[in-house]
């Protein structure tokens, strides 16, 4: 530990819960953040993709996703843990999008998260996690080779915990508790045959988080504070898909790299600021009902292919959304 | 007028910036320790009662060359020459250690405990390897610094420091050779002199005694420890508090005192605390023979109980028989209505747990990967020691008494735990789930409650104005274990009463020690 400058001495203490509630804390949003390990809610028409809604249309919906893992990476070591068995995270994601103009779509998400382990004595947690709001702005629109439409978007998002949940019980915690801001660029190239390709990359900045305890050990050192520095996060997604009047079928490869943080030590529990990396493959099928064109149903599956300090998760999801012209 | 896309881009940027604007993302990693200017030099500390050494001059320290000698003047010249080329990094190191060697080493020790407080991972065949002191870097590394191991380690380091500093004070005032900064105005006072004689250097004493103790207790961290010890000695010279001979004499004295204390540690019975499979079975059989439900490990694969014979380790302030006399009576029988009522209370608490109660459970969790409950109480004590501006020798006494109490509490608690071998709530009622890790040893009495009440008793005597606050924290630590779902009320109440009795015994032990 480096030498701290001699500053006016104050007792170091965990801030009381009431003091924490009164602390200034913008109630904005971070959603998809979490659970690198957990939910990766659907591809198209998420806050992350390259798609926009037409002007003055709105879409609201709910996605139910269940994410399970029995193997996880303790640092880079893949293992099981009989004291956890299979960890299941059930996410009910509420989402809403609105086409402000043909070039700008606004969106918000709020997940309710429940965790559970099939073995051992640890109690699952549940609650509303982080609310995220985002604005998608189309910056480029062009025709390519006379048959494809290219669009490029900038997406800004911000998020914050919606409730006072603890991030200090991983893997049972429902989230990481950080405020979060992100910027991403997304490119969507749609051929008139219906085939499209998507690519996006983003970076998220995260605030520190507060624990309920006065000290913690991570990344090789003991920190005598209840406050944890959260490394920033970079992520990317590339994919292909098919879209027509009824169907949208994206298949995405999604990667997250945490830009710092320590590994889970041998036989230790995960920690909120761990270096959580993963590569996931996610497929989704969305279908617009012919007899009720405002209604879209979707089903998805995802699998974590590689990771570090996260679970090797399999995710199944289903959802329904309702569109309307306002 | 701004074009619409530009306006939208601004809105986007504002949206992203909002949650992080005015957001300070730095974390202060450690306690702030201003340069120590002791409230008293404690010039008489050389006569304070010894705990392990027979007398303050058991380790001889030769008389130094007089301050007027050419040899000493050459040493002063060397100090000035080194100060003249001091780098910013060296200056920061001097400032760091000027916060107090006892407090700095206590921080380092808390870090080593947290680093090594991880249980061995299971092998493929469902068994667990034992940490091996002869091969500390293996997997599992040595030690597994669980709460009893940690309580003992904190106490040995603190006692050894205290013994060595009392001896150092004895020689300082016997020889009365001033510090370089007090004898030569050309020597910079980069850290306060504190009005103490310089020979032998107390900074070097601390570096010597602590590095030797930690080499025994945390052998896998020897590199970090040696670097810290070297940095402390360098700070002693560059601060203008010690010459080369002050430091050399201090280092030798510290090491020699450590050797005496290590001899006690090697014979205190801790090496036999693990026991063997036949002994573990006998503990369960004995509980069953009394008609009680014996504790079983709820880890999977089942893990041997944590240090079942730690209750036989030598205590600091009392004999084994005196220790047993302080232990609490037997817990409610696992067949009794009271036991059933206490199980039901845990279940009710866990099922109706509030966010505030969860915060209390997490605050005092102090489980695997942390500095343990004894470390938490060192953490609490450190700020009181700092704010009282105690001399190094008095700071060492405070940590010695605190940690002797917690070691003796841990020996007594472990003795009682394995005498009764009582099951955890989640064993007798599997519908009880825990919000914190389940400790792998019997329930009765609660270790947290015992440690904390003993610590509060000692700290309340050292810092009487804060005594009610220490008791409040000990009560909170105790009840946190029910909130976590891992202890019954009897475990907590009887554990606290036991801890208080141990704390009182340590306070009696310290009475009349001259300090």
Interface residues (C-beta under 8 A of the other chain):
Chain A: X1 X2 X3 X4 X5 X6 X7 X9 X10 X11 X12 X14 X17 X24 X26 X28 X29 X30 X82 X83 X101 X103 X104 X119 X120 X121 X122 X123 X124 X133 X134 X135 X137 X139 X154 X156 X157 X158 X159 X160 X164 X166 X168 X169 X179 X180 X181 X182 X183 X205 X207 X208 X211 X212 X213 X214 X215 X216 X217 X220 X221 X222 X223 X224 X225 X227 X228 X229 X230 X265 X266 X267 X268 X269
Chain B: X4 X5 X8 X9 X11 X12 X13 X15 X16 X17 X18 X19 X20 X22 X23 X24 X25 X26 X27 X28 X29 X30 X31 X32 X33 X34 X35 X92 X93 X95 X96 X99 X107 X110 X111 X114 X115 X118 X119 X120 X121 X122 X139 X140 X298 X299 X300 X301 X350 X355 X356 X358 X359 X360 X362 X363 X364 X365 X366 X368 X369 X370 X371 X375 X376 X379 X383 X386 X387 X426 X432 X433 X434 X435 X437 X438 X485
